[in-house]
């Protein structure tokens, strides 16, 4: 016959275990990474008496985690995608604040320089205005170098953070291998200690925040991890962890290559697409590299345009101007933007050429020049006109177009008016340029010159650099808001199943307590029945 005492005893053991599990859940309510545990019971083998089967109670079959691999995978993926946006926003905003600030912006330095040029053009003989021009030219050079230095600092910060993330990823890989070794000691997942599985899942979540990962679980609960997807680079292969490192191209800002050392040989991988590591790499390629390249291109353009005017003008000493900024900027970029001149008399405010009509000219023609190519030697010649042969220089005919324009030895000239037979013009260096403002006027107008191939000015080109960084940050923030909602939902779904709820645990506590008391009552009843039998005479 079925022993009700054994049934009662088994039930008390079962519900005592259930109460212990509930108590453990409550105690670990605030333990990070803890997964709620549940007791699984199953019916004991029934007893056959004649043609009937009598139940033989129940017993504890296992203590398992309230866990869903689907929910856990969603949480990892959403965490990885959300983590991608953080460094992109953080560092893009740094660049916007740096390059768009009123105190550190290049726009204000450009405006100040061109204002100084305009002021000097109004009084080219003024030594104080020449000094102010040099001061603001030096301020422009300093601003270029400061911006270059700040961008370089940001690049070094992000490189250090990339190395730090890879170091953490390597350490997590080692930890996961250790966990895998412990899990491999048992053949099935049901036999694994819940806390060990919690540790495994915590490591995987930490990995997902660094880079997007693909996880494959074996029957025993050990995992194989790859970057990005099932075809990506191996991170952990059950018993071995890949060592990751990074190399940075000193000549190409923002260029980073992740190396994976799997079998003792480091080879490049392109599998890093998400997580904080992916976000850092996206920042370097999408924001930092264009900002550095754009600033360097602008530095070269600015120095080239200003030097071209400075060297095709005449200074206060009546000498042809020499370069204002170091031409090494062409190779060093903004970091090499340096003012060379310190003598205000060396500022070439005057026009390069002096064109003098012959005193005996009887026609109404006026000759002037409008453009001089940089590096063009200083012209020195006499232009003659005859009614029979037209214009010539030293007997060589000069072709003047219908608008009166012609070019000679890199200089563009323009005629207005009608010459007379025998008229001539002497062209040479302007040796009395102290009160001449022609070159400085061109310098001031450079602010509005379309120096970019697409018609933008230097100031517009700089603002576009800031705008691009700002747009990237704004888009990342929009994506972050959307991904935050997805991540929050993944957390909610996981917590519904795996999180500890005091309300649910309190209800279970009462339910199991009552079941335990009822089981004890079974034992008490069976004891009374046994005593009654013994009391029969």
Order of alpha helices (4+ residues) and beta strands (2+ residues): alpha-beta-beta-beta-beta-alpha-alpha-alpha-alpha-beta-beta-beta-beta-beta-beta-alpha-alpha-beta-alpha-beta-beta-beta-beta-beta-beta-beta-beta-beta-alpha-alpha-alpha
